[in-house]
Amino acid sequence: MYQTNKQRFVLIILLFSALALASCVSTHHPGGLSNKWRIEVSEGAKSDGIMLFRVTPNDQPAIDVRVHINDGLRENMVAKAIKNAFREQLPKGYHVERDDGEDVLVKRRWGTPRFGLDLVSSDVKAVRIDLEKE
C-alpha cells in the first residue's frame, strides 16, 4: 500500500509538471509580441510546397496557418497566396492585407491581444520569408 501511494504521488507530481510545462510552451513567443507584423516575401517559388506559419495570441492557443504554394509563382503571387490563406484561416480579430505587392501585413483588430508570428516550416524552394514587428 505504501508503494501504491508513493506511485500515485509521483504520478500526480509528473502530471502537474507536464501541465506547467505545457502552459509555458503555449505562452512562449519566440519572435515576441506585436500589434502588427510584416511578412516580407523575396524571390519566386522554384517548387510546390507548404509554408506553415504560427500566430500566437498572448495567453491564448496558437493558430497554425498553412499556405500552399505552387511552383513558378513570383514573389507577388506568393504574397497573395499568403494573404489569402491568413484571411481564410484566422478568426475575425485580425486584418490581413498586401503592401507593396510582395509584403503581407497581419494586424490585430481592437480587442484582440497582441500576438507572435513565426514561420514554423517551409518546403518551398527559393522563397525567402522575413518577419518584422511593426
Z-matrix of the N, CA and C atoms (Angstrom, degrees):
N
C 1 1.454
C 2 1.534 1 111.23
N 3 1.332 2 117.31 1 -39.80
C 4 1.457 3 120.34 2 178.18
C 5 1.526 4 110.57 3 -60.76
N 6 1.327 5 116.37 4 -42.86
C 7 1.458 6 120.31 5 179.62
C 8 1.526 7 110.35 6 -63.08
N 9 1.322 8 119.85 7 -39.36
C 10 1.454 9 123.59 8 -179.30
C 11 1.525 10 110.28 9 -64.87
N 12 1.309 11 117.70 10 -44.55
C 13 1.466 12 120.68 11 177.49
C 14 1.523 13 110.87 12 -63.75
N 15 1.321 14 116.45 13 -39.32
C 16 1.460 15 120.36 14 178.91
C 17 1.535 16 109.88 15 -64.62
N 18 1.320 17 115.85 16 -41.45
C 19 1.468 18 119.50 17 178.53
C 20 1.524 19 110.77 18 -64.45
N 21 1.313 20 116.98 19 -40.62
C 22 1.471 21 120.55 20 177.73
C 23 1.527 22 110.58 21 -62.52
N 24 1.330 23 115.88 22 -43.04
C 25 1.458 24 120.76 23 179.46
C 26 1.537 25 110.59 24 -60.53
N 27 1.320 26 116.19 25 -46.29
C 28 1.470 27 120.45 26 179.15
C 29 1.522 28 110.02 27 -62.59
N 30 1.312 29 117.76 28 -42.08
C 31 1.468 30 121.81 29 178.95
C 32 1.530 31 110.54 30 -61.84
N 33 1.316 32 117.81 31 -43.45
C 34 1.470 33 121.78 32 178.93
C 35 1.524 34 110.00 33 -63.10
N 36 1.324 35 117.68 34 -43.66
C 37 1.467 36 121.39 35 178.44
C 38 1.525 37 109.89 36 -61.27
N 39 1.329 38 117.34 37 -43.85
C 40 1.462 39 120.91 38 179.17
C 41 1.527 40 111.30 39 -63.12
N 42 1.325 41 116.93 40 -40.89
C 43 1.464 42 120.47 41 178.79
C 44 1.521 43 111.25 42 -63.99
N 45 1.313 44 118.23 43 -45.51
C 46 1.457 45 121.00 44 178.83
C 47 1.531 46 110.97 45 -64.40
N 48 1.327 47 117.11 46 -38.50
C 49 1.473 48 120.45 47 177.39
C 50 1.524 49 110.57 48 -63.54
N 51 1.332 50 116.54 49 -42.63
C 52 1.469 51 120.38 50 179.36
C 53 1.524 52 110.47 51 -64.24
N 54 1.337 53 117.86 52 -41.52
C 55 1.465 54 120.82 53 178.18
C 56 1.524 55 111.39 54 -64.52
N 57 1.320 56 116.79 55 -41.09
C 58 1.462 57 120.21 56 178.57
C 59 1.523 58 110.34 57 -64.31
N 60 1.323 59 117.25 58 -41.77
C 61 1.466 60 120.85 59 178.33
C 62 1.521 61 110.68 60 -65.15
N 63 1.320 62 117.22 61 -41.99
C 64 1.470 63 120.24 62 179.41
C 65 1.521 64 111.23 63 -62.54
N 66 1.322 65 117.56 64 -39.57
C 67 1.464 66 119.01 65 179.69
C 68 1.521 67 111.16 66 -68.25
N 69 1.334 68 117.49 67 -32.96
C 70 1.465 69 120.14 68 176.24
C 71 1.523 70 110.39 69 -67.89
N 72 1.311 71 117.00 70 -41.50
C 73 1.459 72 120.61 71 -178.61
C 74 1.520 73 110.41 72 -66.40
N 75 1.324 74 118.24 73 -40.61
C 76 1.463 75 119.79 74 -175.82
C 77 1.525 76 112.63 75 -70.71
N 78 1.339 77 117.68 76 -19.81
C 79 1.459 78 119.09 77 179.82
C 80 1.521 79 112.00 78 -105.91
N 81 1.334 80 117.59 79 5.78
C 82 1.462 81 121.35 80 178.84
C 83 1.529 82 109.27 81 -79.67
N 84 1.310 83 116.20 82 133.44
C 85 1.463 84 121.98 83 -178.31
C 86 1.521 85 108.68 84 -125.00
N 87 1.345 86 117.96 85 92.28
C 88 1.465 87 120.40 86 -175.74
C 89 1.531 88 113.49 87 -54.02
N 90 1.333 89 118.07 88 -40.75
C 91 1.460 90 120.61 89 -178.29
C 92 1.512 91 113.01 90 -91.63
N 93 1.320 92 118.52 91 1.06
C 94 1.456 93 122.32 92 -176.64
C 95 1.518 94 111.69 93 88.43
N 96 1.320 95 116.15 94 -175.70
C 97 1.462 96 123.06 95 -178.62
C 98 1.523 97 110.22 96 -114.28
N 99 1.324 98 115.75 97 149.51
C 100 1.457 99 120.25 98 177.55
C 101 1.525 100 109.61 99 -156.52
N 102 1.339 101 114.81 100 165.69
C 103 1.463 102 121.29 101 173.61
C 104 1.520 103 111.36 102 -82.12
N 105 1.351 104 115.14 103 -26.04
C 106 1.462 105 120.34 104 -174.28
C 107 1.522 106 109.27 105 -148.92
N 108 1.316 107 115.71 106 139.06
C 109 1.461 108 122.42 107 177.60
C 110 1.518 109 110.05 108 -123.78
N 111 1.320 110 115.49 109 145.68
C 112 1.462 111 122.72 110 174.13
C 113 1.527 112 107.70 111 -110.60
N 114 1.331 113 115.42 112 127.03
C 115 1.462 114 121.93 113 173.35
C 116 1.522 115 106.30 114 -103.56
N 117 1.333 116 116.60 115 109.97
C 118 1.458 117 121.35 116 179.70
C 119 1.525 118 109.09 117 -95.34
N 120 1.339 119 115.67 118 125.96
C 121 1.463 120 121.79 119 -179.36
C 122 1.529 121 108.36 120 -105.83
N 123 1.324 122 116.38 121 129.70
C 124 1.462 123 121.92 122 176.73
C 125 1.522 124 109.29 123 -126.14
N 126 1.294 125 115.43 124 132.88
C 127 1.460 126 125.36 125 177.55
C 128 1.532 127 112.39 126 72.29
N 129 1.324 128 113.30 127 156.58
C 130 1.460 129 121.02 128 -179.38
C 131 1.521 130 111.82 129 -87.06
N 132 1.334 131 115.43 130 168.71
C 133 1.461 132 122.06 131 -177.81
C 134 1.523 133 110.88 132 -81.39
N 135 1.321 134 115.64 133 133.57
C 136 1.462 135 121.05 134 177.08
C 137 1.523 136 110.64 135 -112.60
N 138 1.338 137 116.28 136 20.14
C 139 1.459 138 121.98 137 174.58
C 140 1.526 139 108.54 138 -168.86
N 141 1.324 140 116.35 139 158.64
C 142 1.456 141 120.71 140 168.19
C 143 1.524 142 107.07 141 -70.84
N 144 1.314 143 116.77 142 154.12
C 145 1.453 144 118.76 143 175.85
C 146 1.506 145 112.92 144 175.09
N 147 1.317 146 114.23 145 -176.70
C 148 1.467 147 122.10 146 -178.50
C 149 1.523 148 108.86 147 -128.20
N 150 1.322 149 114.77 148 133.45
C 151 1.461 150 121.99 149 171.01
C 152 1.521 151 106.69 150 -104.12
N 153 1.316 152 116.62 151 133.36
C 154 1.460 153 121.30 152 177.75
C 155 1.520 154 108.43 153 -114.90
N 156 1.339 155 115.01 154 113.41
C 157 1.460 156 122.24 155 176.09
C 158 1.526 157 108.13 156 -102.39
N 159 1.333 158 116.16 157 153.34
C 160 1.462 159 120.88 158 175.69
C 161 1.523 160 108.76 159 -128.07
N 162 1.340 161 115.24 160 121.38
C 163 1.462 162 123.16 161 174.87
C 164 1.527 163 106.08 162 -100.63
N 165 1.333 164 116.35 163 123.17
C 166 1.464 165 119.98 164 -176.84
C 167 1.524 166 109.88 165 -122.68
N 168 1.344 167 116.65 166 94.97
C 169 1.469 168 119.32 167 176.55
C 170 1.534 169 110.08 168 -65.30
N 171 1.311 170 116.96 169 144.82
C 172 1.456 171 121.51 170 179.56
C 173 1.526 172 110.55 171 -55.87
N 174 1.332 173 115.83 172 125.87
C 175 1.469 174 123.73 173 177.50
C 176 1.534 175 113.46 174 59.24
N 177 1.318 176 116.99 175 29.08
C 178 1.463 177 121.23 176 175.77
C 179 1.521 178 108.68 177 -136.85
N 180 1.324 179 117.06 178 162.33
C 181 1.466 180 119.39 179 179.37
C 182 1.527 181 111.68 180 -64.28
N 183 1.311 182 115.20 181 148.99
C 184 1.464 183 121.70 182 178.66
C 185 1.529 184 110.23 183 -70.88
N 186 1.324 185 115.38 184 153.03
C 187 1.457 186 123.16 185 177.61
C 188 1.524 187 107.03 186 -120.61
N 189 1.321 188 116.82 187 119.76
C 190 1.455 189 120.67 188 177.42
C 191 1.519 190 109.88 189 -89.52
N 192 1.322 191 115.64 190 137.14
C 193 1.465 192 122.59 191 179.21
C 194 1.527 193 107.28 192 -121.44
N 195 1.337 194 116.23 193 116.02
C 196 1.467 195 122.28 194 179.42
C 197 1.523 196 108.60 195 -98.46
N 198 1.349 197 115.05 196 129.62
C 199 1.453 198 121.24 197 -179.07
C 200 1.532 199 108.24 198 -120.07
N 201 1.325 200 116.26 199 118.46
C 202 1.466 201 121.77 200 177.44
C 203 1.523 202 108.61 201 -87.99
N 204 1.315 203 116.52 202 125.73
C 205 1.472 204 122.80 203 -178.41
C 206 1.527 205 108.07 204 -118.26
N 207 1.329 206 115.82 205 135.04
C 208 1.462 207 121.56 206 177.87
C 209 1.523 208 110.54 207 -97.81
N 210 1.307 209 115.66 208 145.09
C 211 1.457 210 122.85 209 176.42
C 212 1.529 211 109.83 210 -55.05
N 213 1.316 212 116.23 211 137.12
C 214 1.458 213 120.90 212 176.31
C 215 1.514 214 115.36 213 92.46
N 216 1.333 215 118.80 214 -7.95
C 217 1.467 216 120.14 215 178.15
C 218 1.524 217 109.50 216 -67.42
N 219 1.320 218 116.11 217 132.44
C 220 1.466 219 120.70 218 174.93
C 221 1.520 220 109.14 219 -77.69
N 222 1.324 221 116.09 220 167.32
C 223 1.476 222 119.43 221 -173.06
C 224 1.524 223 112.90 222 -57.70
N 225 1.322 224 119.52 223 -37.44
C 226 1.464 225 120.76 224 179.14
C 227 1.531 226 111.22 225 -64.23
N 228 1.328 227 116.68 226 -37.41
C 229 1.471 228 120.17 227 179.83
C 230 1.531 229 111.12 228 -75.64
N 231 1.333 230 117.04 229 -31.15
C 232 1.463 231 120.16 230 173.45
C 233 1.527 232 109.00 231 -63.48
N 234 1.347 233 116.44 232 -44.34
C 235 1.470 234 120.51 233 177.72
C 236 1.524 235 110.57 234 -61.11
N 237 1.327 236 117.39 235 -39.76
C 238 1.466 237 120.85 236 178.47
C 239 1.530 238 110.47 237 -63.85
N 240 1.326 239 117.26 238 -41.23
C 241 1.469 240 120.74 239 178.23
C 242 1.532 241 110.79 240 -63.72
N 243 1.330 242 116.52 241 -39.94
C 244 1.473 243 120.69 242 177.65
C 245 1.523 244 109.75 243 -64.10
N 246 1.329 245 116.97 244 -47.56
C 247 1.469 246 121.48 245 179.45
C 248 1.520 247 110.30 246 -56.54
N 249 1.328 248 116.95 247 -49.31
C 250 1.462 249 120.95 248 -178.03
C 251 1.525 250 111.80 249 -61.91
N 252 1.336 251 117.34 250 -42.09
C 253 1.465 252 120.46 251 179.82
C 254 1.527 253 111.03 252 -64.69
N 255 1.341 254 117.16 253 -42.92
C 256 1.467 255 120.00 254 178.64
C 257 1.534 256 110.46 255 -63.43
N 258 1.315 257 117.65 256 -42.99
C 259 1.474 258 120.33 257 178.96
C 260 1.519 259 111.70 258 -61.61
N 261 1.325 260 116.90 259 -39.03
C 262 1.466 261 120.75 260 -178.47
C 263 1.525 262 112.80 261 -74.16
N 264 1.332 263 116.92 262 -33.86
C 265 1.458 264 119.72 263 -169.13
C 266 1.522 265 115.53 264 -103.37
N 267 1.329 266 118.15 265 -15.68
C 268 1.464 267 120.06 266 177.21
C 269 1.528 268 110.64 267 -90.06
N 270 1.329 269 117.39 268 149.93
C 271 1.465 270 119.70 269 175.89
C 272 1.530 271 111.87 270 -68.61
N 273 1.303 272 116.93 271 175.26
C 274 1.467 273 123.19 272 -174.62
C 275 1.526 274 114.37 273 -65.73
N 276 1.309 275 118.52 274 -9.32
C 277 1.461 276 121.37 275 -178.65
C 278 1.520 277 114.35 276 -76.65
N 279 1.338 278 116.20 277 5.48
C 280 1.460 279 120.30 278 -177.55
C 281 1.521 280 110.83 279 -127.46
N 282 1.330 281 114.82 280 147.89
C 283 1.467 282 121.38 281 174.15
C 284 1.533 283 106.55 282 -117.03
N 285 1.341 284 116.22 283 131.50
C 286 1.460 285 121.07 284 -178.01
C 287 1.524 286 108.46 285 -126.40
N 288 1.343 287 116.18 286 133.06
C 289 1.465 288 120.36 287 179.49
C 290 1.520 289 109.51 288 -149.39
N 291 1.324 290 115.64 289 160.65
C 292 1.463 291 120.65 290 173.52
C 293 1.513 292 109.01 291 -92.25
N 294 1.336 293 115.02 292 150.02
C 295 1.455 294 121.61 293 179.25
C 296 1.525 295 107.50 294 -137.90
N 297 1.309 296 117.74 295 130.80
C 298 1.465 297 122.63 296 -179.98
C 299 1.526 298 112.55 297 58.51
N 300 1.307 299 118.56 298 23.51
C 301 1.455 300 121.94 299 176.42
C 302 1.505 301 114.90 300 79.61
N 303 1.345 302 117.26 301 -51.32
C 304 1.464 303 119.41 302 -174.34
C 305 1.523 304 113.92 303 -103.51
N 306 1.317 305 118.52 304 5.11
C 307 1.466 306 122.61 305 177.52
C 308 1.521 307 110.15 306 -113.84
N 309 1.336 308 115.06 307 150.29
C 310 1.464 309 121.74 308 175.36
C 311 1.522 310 107.31 309 -123.47
N 312 1.327 311 116.87 310 131.11
C 313 1.460 312 122.04 311 175.84
C 314 1.524 313 108.90 312 -104.78
N 315 1.327 314 115.52 313 130.39
C 316 1.466 315 121.98 314 175.52
C 317 1.518 316 105.87 315 -117.25
N 318 1.347 317 116.39 316 116.82
C 319 1.460 318 121.79 317 -175.46
C 320 1.524 319 109.66 318 -122.14
N 321 1.322 320 114.66 319 147.31
C 322 1.460 321 118.17 320 173.97
C 323 1.523 322 108.91 321 -84.96
N 324 1.290 323 116.53 322 146.29
C 325 1.461 324 121.05 323 172.93
C 326 1.532 325 108.07 324 -89.40
N 327 1.318 326 115.83 325 164.94
C 328 1.455 327 121.03 326 -179.96
C 329 1.526 328 109.29 327 -55.81
N 330 1.312 329 116.87 328 134.01
C 331 1.458 330 122.24 329 179.23
C 332 1.526 331 113.79 330 93.29
N 333 1.308 332 117.03 331 -13.80
C 334 1.464 333 121.35 332 177.14
C 335 1.527 334 107.74 333 -91.79
N 336 1.344 335 117.74 334 136.00
C 337 1.466 336 118.77 335 -177.73
C 338 1.530 337 112.47 336 -68.71
N 339 1.332 338 114.59 337 158.11
C 340 1.461 339 119.82 338 172.22
C 341 1.523 340 107.54 339 -56.74
N 342 1.321 341 116.72 340 156.82
C 343 1.461 342 118.54 341 -172.64
C 344 1.522 343 111.62 342 -145.63
N 345 1.314 344 114.48 343 157.41
C 346 1.451 345 121.97 344 172.99
C 347 1.520 346 108.89 345 -97.90
N 348 1.319 347 116.59 346 154.71
C 349 1.457 348 121.84 347 177.45
C 350 1.519 349 108.19 348 -137.91
N 351 1.329 350 116.01 349 128.94
C 352 1.451 351 121.41 350 -179.45
C 353 1.518 352 109.61 351 -137.78
N 354 1.312 353 115.88 352 147.58
C 355 1.458 354 121.88 353 168.52
C 356 1.518 355 105.55 354 -92.70
N 357 1.322 356 116.08 355 109.47
C 358 1.458 357 121.35 356 -175.45
C 359 1.526 358 110.58 357 -77.53
N 360 1.335 359 116.14 358 -44.15
C 361 1.460 360 119.65 359 -179.73
C 362 1.519 361 109.99 360 -159.95
N 363 1.326 362 114.41 361 158.75
C 364 1.454 363 121.38 362 174.97
C 365 1.518 364 108.24 363 -157.54
N 366 1.336 365 115.98 364 131.72
C 367 1.455 366 119.37 365 174.15
C 368 1.530 367 110.91 366 -112.82
N 369 1.344 368 115.78 367 19.87
C 370 1.460 369 121.89 368 176.95
C 371 1.529 370 107.63 369 -85.12
N 372 1.312 371 116.47 370 124.66
C 373 1.463 372 120.39 371 -177.95
C 374 1.526 373 110.76 372 -80.23
N 375 1.330 374 115.84 373 140.66
C 376 1.464 375 126.92 374 172.48
C 377 1.534 376 114.42 375 83.35
N 378 1.311 377 119.78 376 -29.57
C 379 1.470 378 120.40 377 -178.56
C 380 1.524 379 108.81 378 -73.27
N 381 1.348 380 114.91 379 128.90
C 382 1.456 381 120.49 380 175.18
C 383 1.522 382 108.61 381 -108.90
N 384 1.312 383 115.88 382 136.62
C 385 1.464 384 122.76 383 179.61
C 386 1.524 385 108.30 384 -118.56
N 387 1.336 386 115.08 385 130.73
C 388 1.469 387 120.88 386 175.21
C 389 1.526 388 106.80 387 -122.91
N 390 1.315 389 117.46 388 127.40
C 391 1.461 390 122.97 389 179.35
C 392 1.518 391 109.41 390 -104.72
N 393 1.334 392 115.90 391 129.82
C 394 1.464 393 120.55 392 179.88
C 395 1.516 394 110.50 393 -132.57
N 396 1.339 395 115.33 394 135.53
C 397 1.467 396 120.76 395 172.74
C 398 1.513 397 108.26 396 -74.37
N 399 1.310 398 116.71 397 143.52
C 400 1.483 399 120.73 398 176.74
C 401 1.512 400 109.45 399 -123.96
